[in-house]
Each structure stands twice: as C-alpha cells, then as structure tokens.
Amino acid sequence: FVNLAGGMIQNGYTIKLQNRERAAASLAFSVENLPGAQIEIVGHTRGDLVLDIGPDTVASFRVLVRAPRTALKSDSTPIVMKIKDRDREADADASFRGPAR
C-alpha cells in the first residue's frame, strides 16, 4: 500500500481477464465493501470503468484503488471486485491493505 496526501491509502492490483467469445467484450469494473473508494485503470483514457477485451484474448489491466484511511478498520480490509457485461457477472474476493491500526 501507499500513503497518499490527504489521508488516502492506495493499493495496486493486476486484473487478468480472458474473453473466450468470438466477439469483443466491454466489461464494467467495480469494487464493493470499501466506502469512498476511487478507482483508476492505468493507461485508460476514456474516464469510465469499462475494460475492453478483444475476441479470443487474454488481457491484463493495472488497477489502482484509493480509499480514505478512515474507511479501513484494520490493516487488511476484505473487498469484492466485480466484472459485469450485459448478461453475466463475476466477482473475486481481494484484500485492501493499509497501515496497522
């Protein structure tokens, strides 16, 4: 984790997704269980939280998640990362690390 100015804590994650379809996919990304979270997809210039993956492709995305220090109740906060398209949804459990309390 990284301590940022203004009392924010930042964690970095690498998200690896596989599109097994023959058409490109646009997937919405979100994080749950972390009040006040801000999400940045590194290198993503559109300003939204949509991950575009070509057909029959594996893609990696670097995601930065920032949260106020006050949102953390311990040095490891359980979070859920969600990926959605029009018809399906998948989620993965992860941890948001911060300073010891």
QUINOR-V549100 format. One record per pair of residues at least 6 apart in sequence whose C-alpha atoms are under 7 Angstrom apart, sorted by the first residue. I is the first residue (numbers start at 1). J is the second residue. D is the distance in whole Angstrom. If there is no record, write none. Layout:
BEGIN
I,J,D
I,J,D
END
This chain:
BEGIN
1,9,7
1,10,6
1,11,5
1,97,6
1,98,6
2,9,6
2,10,5
2,11,7
3,9,5
3,10,7
4,10,7
7,68,6
7,69,6
8,66,6
8,67,5
8,68,4
8,69,5
9,66,6
9,67,5
9,68,6
9,69,6
9,98,7
10,64,7
10,65,6
10,66,4
10,67,7
11,64,6
11,65,5
11,66,7
11,96,7
11,97,7
12,63,6
12,64,5
12,65,6
13,62,6
13,63,5
13,64,6
14,60,7
14,61,6
14,62,5
14,63,6
15,60,6
15,61,5
15,62,6
16,59,6
16,60,4
16,61,6
17,58,6
17,59,5
17,60,6
18,57,6
18,58,4
18,59,6
19,53,7
19,55,6
19,56,5
19,57,5
19,58,6
20,55,7
20,56,5
20,57,7
21,55,6
21,56,6
22,55,5
22,56,6
23,54,7
23,55,5
24,53,6
24,54,4
24,55,5
25,52,6
25,53,5
25,54,6
26,50,6
26,51,6
26,52,5
26,53,6
26,85,7
27,50,5
27,51,5
27,52,6
27,83,6
27,84,5
27,85,5
28,49,6
28,50,4
28,51,6
28,83,6
28,84,5
28,85,6
29,49,6
29,50,6
29,51,7
29,82,6
29,83,5
29,84,7
30,81,6
30,82,5
30,83,7
31,79,7
31,80,6
31,81,5
31,82,6
32,79,6
32,80,5
32,81,6
33,79,5
33,80,7
34,71,7
34,79,6
35,71,6
36,67,6
36,68,7
37,65,7
37,66,5
37,67,5
38,65,6
38,66,5
38,67,6
39,64,6
39,65,5
39,66,6
40,63,6
40,64,5
40,65,7
41,61,7
41,62,6
41,63,5
41,64,6
42,62,5
42,63,6
53,59,6
74,100,6
74,101,6
75,97,6
75,98,5
75,99,5
75,100,5
75,101,7
76,95,6
76,96,6
76,97,5
76,98,6
77,95,5
77,96,5
77,97,6
78,94,6
78,95,5
78,96,6
79,93,6
79,94,5
79,95,6
79,96,7
80,91,6
80,92,6
80,93,5
80,94,6
81,91,5
81,92,5
81,93,6
82,90,6
82,91,4
82,92,7
83,89,6
83,90,5
83,91,6
84,90,7
END
